Amino acid sequence: MKNHKRKYLIALLLFIVILILVIFYNTNKSLPERISYEGETHYVDDVEFLYNLTYQDENGITIYEQEIFSEIEKIIGEAEDVIVVDMFLFNNYTDQDRDFPKLSSNLTNALITQKEKHPNIQIIFITDPVNTGYHSYENELLEKLKENGIDVVVTSLNELRDSNPLYSGIWRIFFQMFGQEGKGWLPNPISSDAPKVTLRSYLLLFNVKANHRKVVATEKAAIITSANAHDESGFFSNTAFKVRGNIINDIFESEQAVIDYTTKEHPINIRKRKDSKEKKEGNIAIKYLTEGKIYEHILQNINQTKQGDEIWLSMFYIADKKVIDALVVAADRGVQVNMILDANKIAFGHTKAGLPNLPTSSEMITHDNIQIRWYDSAEEQYHPKMIYIKDEKDGIIIGGSANYTQRNLDDLNLENDIKIVSSLDEQVMKDMDAYFQRMWNNEDGIFTAEYEKYQDTLTPARKLTYWVQKLTGLTTY
């Protein structure tokens, strides 16, 4: 009997040691080459700021201002040599009885049309496995792209660091080897209309990692955005930046990195555009950032602010401790910090608990020089991920796909942002000022509400849930 107990104890200890080693390795392993990427600084004469806004006018009528995807289709229609798309959500499934924009189908058709016009054009579509039910079924739109000679890359996530280490350690030891393919029998987490998924796909989903990037780039122009080509997200408020010039090759290089580690057996090489001559001393400096490099630049630029400067934040999720602490310290030294946040109360027709923004905002609002307003949309998410920092003369914008959470910033998800630096006289900075002022002051519509409108819904149970999530890392944000 004692020998049996000893064997069980040794087996248990051995399992714990193996689990610790697996967890340690997969939370600290080297990232694939050129992931967490910082491009060169490029100088351009123009950066175009684009946005989608859903709001109500004074009569309570819902207004939709849509710019982003019409501009995406425009740059696709201008391309002749290469198009690269990286899009997190890309499907047309929905649980709501509403007439959503056909974003996914329209993008599919635009790419196919351009392939028909220019048979030799290279088109590569990169996406996250969420759109295949984590490998449970074929996405009809992706299959349609393939049938028309377009390369489709469903990003491999296993090479990324684990953001839910305890669960992922167990998953890697016991379940990873079995894959996900098979006849699905469980409800799809995206929509009840979507095909059913396997239990093994759910087990993969619980690792909570993603290729969360959102970018469309051709040899002529690129758009970096917070918006997904996902029908049910079609009325969300989002932002985007359209650029031209040699930064496009930086975007191609960062996307090549994802392709390289995902498609090792069947390599695909993006055609590089020919570099053009750029002015060494242009008016607007732009830089392409992914993953942890976004984190570095956000913290660096917040920490460099001084008394009298302004920080404007437009954010879907904010929960990262380092960013929150940096904003609080900046406010304490006399920087005015204004935030427009999503109340996290609705998602695809379903009620949410207000996490993480309700509890994190309650931590920040007590500090002088921090003001918070909620985006006051009835059914749609306020989905931008953007910071705007300004002093008397100059402005800095960092915007794109990355929410301000550890999962989005700390080399866990795949993310992409653009950094823009110029004088306040440049049109992109004027547009940024106008965007924030319009919403903050409810000019020509009802955009934002006072902080108190939603903050009283932060119940003790929600606070407890937030703190448990914060301690364990068991979150979806």
Secondary structure, DSSP 4 states (H G I P E B T S, - for coil): -HHHHHHHHHHHHHHHHHHHHHHHHHHHSPPPTT-S-B---EEES--EEEEEEEEE-TTS-EEEE--HHHHHHHHHHH-SSEEEEEES------SS-S----HHHHHHHHHHHHHHH-TT-EEEEEE-GGGGTTTTS--HHHHHHHHTT-EEEE---TTSPPSSHHHHHHHHHHTGGG-S-S---B--SS-TTSPPB-HHHHHHHTT---B--EEEEESS-EEEES--S-GGGTTSBEEEEEE-STHHHHHHHHHHHHHHHH-SSS---PPPPPPPP--TT-SEEEEEEETHHHHHHHHHHHHT--TT-EEEEEES-B--HHHHHHHHHHHHTT-EEEEEE----EETTEE---TTHHHHHHHHTTSTTEEEEEE--SSS-B--EEEEEE-SSEEEEEEES--BSHHHHSSSSB-EEEEEEEETTSHHHHHHHHHHHHHHTTTTSB-EE-THHHHTT--HHHHHHHHHHHHH-----
